[in-house]
Amino acid sequence: MDIHAGIIALVVLMVIFAVWSIASWLRILRSARKMTFYRLRRQREAGGWRLLGLGLFLILVAIALPLFGEPLAYEYFPPSPTPSLTPTPSVIPTITVSPTITLTPTITDTPLVTDTATITPTPFLPQAIEALFQSSVTPNPGVVFSPILFATKMDNSQAINPNTVFQNPVGHMYAVFSYDKMLPGVQWSALWFHEGDLVHYETKPWDGGTGGFGFTDWNPSPDQWLPGIYEVQIFVGEEWKVVGRFLVLGEPPTPRPTLTPTFTRTPTFTPTPSKTPMPTATATSSQTPTPSETPTPSPTRTP
């Protein structure tokens, strides 16, 4: 409690006591008039007048306190500035609406083109998924589903901390809902879309009860959670029942590159060509001796 609040509380208390004193004075004054003995009557009246004086004094003090008491108290107890907590605005991401084409006004006030409202298509079941139907049980037209709650954790068929905006990495996503008047064995389907593209689905005969809680989930690899708007559509038979949307923010984590082993060829040793033996030196033939000159026979004398 601060000084101002204390002053106000004292003023209220003093006014209450002043009213009580004046009322007691009136009551004592009436009772004193009925007393026979003079002395006792005078004593009773004196006590009543004292109560009246006390009441008037309290009224004067109650008037003076706000006028003079509070400034005097501030002189002895100067107020210290109390820092006020500035709330930090938390940015709540919202789904960005695609901008529409704005018509440029012409000279005349009559627009040349009239905008026609875009009709939101009703969710429908693709024929490729209808071809996977296994059940022949006719769906109950009165089956009802609650709005879908999205969460990354679930306990006892209940979504833990459901939200509509998630930050990457997302992980395992659950779409939880409640239902009633379901028929066991009827075909039901859940389609997961990202920005209008089908990214996951499940279709099978209903294996739960006629009423309670159910869910559909998706647990892709972290790099498949692309940012954008996701939509989950639930069908019973071929009839659409409920649709839910959530937003994923941030880029998905980049998958670690897988190292593909490459086979390195083992070098084969090429045999070194054998050295060609050098031809052996052929012995040079010895020179034929030059024939010596035969002496010419001297002429024989004829007798």
Secondary structure, 3 states (H helix, E strand, C coil): CCHHHHHHHHHHHHHHHHHHHHHHHHHHHHHHHCCCCHHHHHHHHHHHHHHHHHHHHHHHHHHHHHHHHHHHHHHHCCCCCCCCCCCCCCCCCCCCCCCCCCCCCCCCCCCCCCCCCCCCCCCCCCHHHHCCCCCCCCCCCCCEECCCEEECEEECCEEECCCCEEECCCCCEEEEEEEECCCCCCEEEEEEEECCEEEEEEEEECCCCCEEEEEEEECCCHHHCCCEEEEEEEEECCEEEEEEEEEEECCCCCCCCCCCCCCCCCCCCCCCCCCCCCCCCCCCCCCCCCCCCCCCCCCCCCC
